[in-house]
Amino acid sequence: MNDLLVLDRAATTAALEPHRLMAAVSDALVAVAHGQASVPPRIAAFAPSGLLGAMPGYVPGLGLAAKLVSVFADPEHPGRSSHQGIVALFDADDGRPLAVMDAEPITAWRTAAAATHSALALARPGPVVVVGTGAQARAQVALLAALRPAEPVTVAGRDPAAVRTVAGLHPAGRAADGIEAAVRTAATVYCCTGATRPVLRRDWLAPGTHVSSVGGSHGPELDAGTVADATLFAEWPGAAATAPPSGAHELQDLPPGHAVTLLGSVLTGGAPGRRSPDLLTVFKSTGHAALDVAAAHVVHGVATGQGVYRK
């Protein structure tokens, strides 16, 4: 324990090297699709004012880690909750604790990486829109800025000042006047909100749009029409097979024959992605412990000077 590395939020964020993160998250998505990751169902302990959730996971080649996250009411934002926690990384060979890091940037950036992989694999060329102005939207815009700084990104949301701030994280970012107008012209929409009811409507989406929906922990981000018309993708089978909050609100009670394809299978070529230019595609993210393992692996490798950069 004397060699345990402890990283605060700033240090954790600084060690999330975008290209390494994309490579590690890709490996984790593929491992999940192939049944190679060991990830038990999430559990939680309930206190009078909130809960503490636990998400352990093992991914071959990436390591062994566990995320502990508390979810409590946020007094500064009535009706919303705050998520605070840590990720602990262990040596997968001998069980030694290696590092403890801040869970917020881990969660935001690994989620953004999965959403970006879905767009790279499924989206057609064209305008990119990020809907939202919170921590997840900021991570998504920052990751896109690091990976493709010359490609314009439009940010849309309800608070004009917050929209301008998030758009400023990208060298080619611009602030939209409204969500509907921005989405109507988009080829790719990253939906990154804390929605309790849909913020996207089917009739806003042009033929061939790809939607990466990563928010909606407390309710659906997407309306029923969007889900009904879309070819669906997710990180893991439980996104549709388990009830919220582990499963997605939008993927409950799908009609027979409306399948959900694992993104990792698309990344390996084992399953088809976009079949036609006009196809509406939706990647619905619920988060997965294998992605936390991937991000923790990157943070530890960067912070200690270990690991191999695979572009």
Solvent accessible surface area in square Angstrom, and as a share of the most:
residue,aa,sasa,rsa
1,M,161,0.72
2,N,158,0.81
3,D,135,0.70
4,L,44,0.22
5,L,51,0.25
6,V,107,0.62
7,L,21,0.11
8,D,95,0.49
9,R,112,0.41
10,A,74,0.58
11,A,38,0.29
12,T,0,0.00
13,T,55,0.32
14,A,85,0.66
15,A,5,0.04
16,L,5,0.03
17,E,52,0.23
18,P,26,0.16
19,H,52,0.23
20,R,56,0.20
21,L,0,0.00
22,M,16,0.07
23,A,15,0.11
24,A,6,0.05
25,V,0,0.00
26,S,23,0.15
27,D,61,0.32
28,A,0,0.00
29,L,1,0.00
30,V,31,0.18
31,A,6,0.04
32,V,18,0.10
33,A,22,0.17
34,H,100,0.44
35,G,66,0.64
36,Q,101,0.45
37,A,24,0.18
38,S,67,0.43
39,V,44,0.25
40,P,66,0.41
41,P,115,0.72
42,R,85,0.31
43,I,121,0.61
44,A,47,0.37
45,A,64,0.50
46,F,159,0.66
47,A,49,0.38
48,P,147,0.93
49,S,82,0.53
50,G,16,0.16
51,L,48,0.24
52,L,84,0.42
53,G,14,0.13
54,A,20,0.16
55,M,25,0.11
56,P,47,0.30
57,G,2,0.02
58,Y,77,0.29
59,V,1,0.00
60,P,64,0.40
61,G,74,0.72
62,L,14,0.07
63,G,11,0.11
64,L,64,0.32
65,A,3,0.03
66,A,27,0.21
67,K,5,0.02
68,L,71,0.36
69,V,23,0.13
70,S,26,0.17
71,V,35,0.20
72,F,71,0.30
73,A,79,0.61
74,D,29,0.15
75,P,123,0.77
76,E,141,0.63
77,H,86,0.39
78,P,122,0.77
79,G,89,0.86
80,R,143,0.52
81,S,33,0.21
82,S,29,0.19
83,H,89,0.40
84,Q,106,0.47
85,G,22,0.21
86,I,73,0.37
87,V,0,0.00
88,A,21,0.16
89,L,7,0.04
90,F,61,0.25
91,D,27,0.14
92,A,53,0.41
93,D,142,0.74
94,D,90,0.46
95,G,40,0.38
96,R,123,0.45
97,P,48,0.30
98,L,36,0.18
99,A,1,0.00
100,V,34,0.20
101,M,2,0.01
102,D,25,0.13
103,A,3,0.03
104,E,60,0.27
105,P,9,0.06
106,I,0,0.00
107,T,45,0.26
108,A,10,0.08
109,W,35,0.12
110,R,8,0.03
111,T,8,0.05
112,A,0,0.00
113,A,0,0.00
114,A,0,0.00
115,A,0,0.00
116,T,4,0.02
117,H,23,0.10
118,S,0,0.00
119,A,11,0.08
120,L,88,0.44
121,A,38,0.30
122,L,2,0.01
123,A,28,0.22
124,R,71,0.26
125,P,126,0.79
126,G,43,0.42
127,P,77,0.49
128,V,30,0.17
129,V,4,0.02
130,V,0,0.00
131,V,1,0.00
132,G,7,0.07
133,T,36,0.21
134,G,37,0.35
135,A,42,0.33
136,Q,35,0.16
137,A,0,0.00
138,R,103,0.38
139,A,5,0.04
140,Q,0,0.00
141,V,0,0.00
142,A,28,0.22
143,L,0,0.00
144,L,18,0.09
145,A,14,0.11
146,A,47,0.36
147,L,38,0.19
148,R,118,0.43
149,P,68,0.43
150,A,92,0.71
151,E,80,0.36
152,P,91,0.57
153,V,4,0.03
154,T,16,0.09
155,V,0,0.00
156,A,0,0.00
157,G,16,0.16
158,R,199,0.73
159,D,72,0.37
160,P,90,0.57
161,A,54,0.42
162,A,28,0.21
163,V,2,0.01
164,R,144,0.53
165,T,91,0.53
166,V,3,0.01
167,A,5,0.04
168,G,63,0.61
169,L,78,0.39
170,H,7,0.03
171,P,102,0.64
172,A,31,0.24
173,G,26,0.25
174,R,133,0.49
175,A,37,0.29
176,A,16,0.13
177,D,155,0.80
178,G,23,0.23
179,I,32,0.16
180,E,68,0.31
181,A,68,0.53
182,A,9,0.07
183,V,0,0.00
184,R,111,0.41
185,T,96,0.56
186,A,1,0.01
187,A,0,0.00
188,T,6,0.03
189,V,0,0.00
190,Y,5,0.02
191,C,0,0.00
192,C,5,0.03
193,T,31,0.18
194,G,64,0.61
195,A,11,0.09
196,T,83,0.48
197,R,175,0.64
198,P,33,0.21
199,V,39,0.22
200,L,0,0.00
201,R,104,0.38
202,R,68,0.25
203,D,105,0.54
204,W,45,0.16
205,L,11,0.05
206,A,31,0.24
207,P,89,0.56
208,G,0,0.00
209,T,0,0.00
210,H,0,0.00
211,V,0,0.00
212,S,0,0.00
213,S,0,0.00
214,V,18,0.11
215,G,12,0.12
216,G,5,0.04
217,S,73,0.47
218,H,98,0.44
219,G,3,0.03
220,P,41,0.26
221,E,0,0.00
222,L,3,0.02
223,D,21,0.11
224,A,86,0.67
225,G,30,0.29
226,T,0,0.00
227,V,11,0.06
228,A,68,0.53
229,D,83,0.43
230,A,5,0.04
231,T,29,0.17
232,L,1,0.01
233,F,2,0.01
234,A,0,0.00
235,E,1,0.01
236,W,49,0.17
237,P,86,0.54
238,G,5,0.05
239,A,0,0.00
240,A,30,0.23
241,A,86,0.67
242,T,51,0.30
243,A,66,0.51
244,P,44,0.28
245,P,111,0.70
246,S,24,0.16
247,G,3,0.03
248,A,4,0.03
249,H,60,0.27
250,E,15,0.07
251,L,2,0.01
252,Q,54,0.24
253,D,145,0.75
254,L,40,0.20
255,P,79,0.50
256,P,140,0.88
257,G,83,0.80
258,H,41,0.18
259,A,75,0.58
260,V,37,0.21
261,T,34,0.20
262,L,28,0.14
263,L,0,0.00
264,G,0,0.00
265,S,25,0.16
266,V,19,0.11
267,L,55,0.27
268,T,67,0.39
269,G,64,0.62
270,G,66,0.63
271,A,22,0.17
272,P,76,0.48
273,G,14,0.13
274,R,57,0.21
275,R,158,0.58
276,S,47,0.30
277,P,103,0.65
278,D,102,0.53
279,L,40,0.20
280,L,8,0.04
281,T,0,0.00
282,V,1,0.00
283,F,0,0.00
284,K,4,0.02
285,S,3,0.02
286,T,29,0.17
287,G,6,0.05
288,H,14,0.06
289,A,3,0.03
290,A,0,0.00
291,L,1,0.00
292,D,3,0.01
293,V,1,0.00
294,A,0,0.00
295,A,0,0.00
296,A,0,0.00
297,H,67,0.30
298,V,6,0.03
299,V,0,0.00
300,H,26,0.11
301,G,8,0.08
302,V,49,0.28
303,A,47,0.36
304,T,55,0.32
305,G,69,0.67
306,Q,103,0.46
307,G,53,0.51
308,V,139,0.80
309,Y,99,0.38
310,R,123,0.45
311,K,182,0.77
